[in-house]
Amino acid sequence: MAATRAARTAPRTAPLSAAELRQEVAAVLGALPDALPADAHLVHLGLGSLEMMRLVTRWRRQGLPADFAELAAAPTLDDWHRHLTLAWHARTGEVA
């Protein structure tokens, strides 16, 4: 369990890929990653604000500049991936 926790909070060297994001959200929802459409409203699929905050906290610990309000305002995998990628590149000064 400690190794799993360490892996979830290890600093990242790149933003989350779309596949990693889908995997993490699916795990929280107890769903198969392939069962989550990229444009599906995650709240309608059962993702609550507490789960969202836990994901944001995990990502921040990994160095991802996740913004809870931004994610809550547009709760789809496509929008989250776009937000996380743009925020990462803005933080690092890289061009997306």
N, C-alpha and C positions, 0 to 999 in steps of 0.2 A: 504494500500500500504506500509506503514512504517513497518508493521508486516511482510509482505512478504519479504521486503528488509532485515530486520534483520535476518530472517530465512536463507536467502541465504548467509549471511556473518557471521553467528555465527561460532565460532571456532569448528572444527570437532574433534572428539575423535577417529576416525577410517577413513581409506581411503574410497573413494567412492566405493560402490558396483557396479557390472556390471549393475544392474537394475537402480540404481540412475544415473549412467553415461548416459545410454540409454535415460532415462527420460529427463535429462537436455539438451542433444543434440537434441532430438526430439522436445522439446519446442522451441529451437532456430530455428530449421528448419521448424517449423509449421507442423510437421508430427506426426503420431501416433507412439509411441515407438515400437510397435510390427512390424511396417513397415520398421524398420531399421535393415538390416542384420549386424551382428557383423563384417563381413569382407568387407563390402561395403566401397568404397572410399568416405569419407564424403564430399570432395570438389566436386566430381562428383554429389553428391546429393544436392549441393547448399550451402554448408558451406563455407563462405568466410573468409579471413584472419582477418577481423574486428570482425566477430562473434567469431572466434577462440580466439582472444586476449581478448575479453570480458569474455569468459569462463575461460581462464587462470587467468585473474584478479580476477574474483569471487572466483575461487578455492584457489588462493594465499591468499586472504582475509580470507578464512576459515582455513588457515593453511596447505593447500595441496601444496607440492612443485612441482607445474606444470612448465614445461619448454616448452615455445612456440615453439622453434626450433625443439625439439624432437617430439612434437605433430604434427607440420606441416610436418615433414619428413615422418611420417607414420600415415596418417589420416584415421584410421579405429577404430571402437569401441574396438576391441580386442587389438590393439596396444596401444591405449590410456589407457585402463584399466591396461594393463601390466605395462606401464610407471608410471602411477599414484600410483599403488600399490607398485612397487619396490622403487620409490622415497620416498613414505611415510615410508616404513620400513627402508630405509637407513637413513632417517632423525631421526627416533625414536629409531633406534638401534634394532628394532624387527626383527625376522626372518620371512620371508614371507612363 
